[in-house]
Amino acid sequence: MKIGIGCDHAGVELKIELISVLREMGLDCIDYGTDGPKSVDYPDFGEKVSSAVSSGGLDRGVLICGTGIGMSIVANKFSGIRASLCNDLFGAKMSRMHNDANILVLGGRVIGKDLAKEIVRVWFSTPFEAGRHTNRLDKIRLIEERQKSAGHGTGTSQAR
């Protein structure tokens, strides 16, 4: 499985820890940055990972910013992305089982490193349950298609 991981300055330390966990799990992990404490804009890094997952270049992604909220917003702008902000193990498990989430988002200033590592282990080891949940994901895909045909939700940011 090919994984992309990206963060802003608030997630650098956690990203380094999680790359080790992902590689220990046998996952091919590509680091999309950032690499230092200098302030950067989270959308730049969220876009790189989300675009690669959306296009099929990556199987899944992990994004980290201060709270995880900003990265979640960015990621969910992309077609086919089901990014889930997870601050606990139950949410991590359910986001995979019921939502087939393909991007895990974490708040680097919200959760500790040990919990984040366990969330990653749970998230990447939990399969999608399918069944009744497949119908719900199909409905989400239909919403995306209707938005695209109406000229909304092109998968890129638009100035307002």
Number of C-alpha atoms within 10 A of each C-alpha: 10 15 23 24 28 28 34 27 20 23 26 20 15 22 27 13 14 22 21 14 17 18 12 10 13 11 15 15 21 15 16 16 20 22 16 13 12 9 10 14 13 23 18 17 24 29 22 16 27 35 21 17 24 21 13 12 14 20 16 25 25 27 33 30 29 19 19 25 15 19 32 24 15 21 30 20 20 23 20 21 22 23 27 28 24 22 19 14 17 12 16 24 24 20 24 23 17 18 19 22 22 24 30 27 29 30 24 24 15 13 16 12 16 11 13 23 18 16 22 22 18 18 24 19 12 15 15 17 14 14 9 9 15 15 11 14 17 11 12 14 15 12 13 20 16 13 13 14 11 10 9 13 19 16 20 13 12 8 4 3
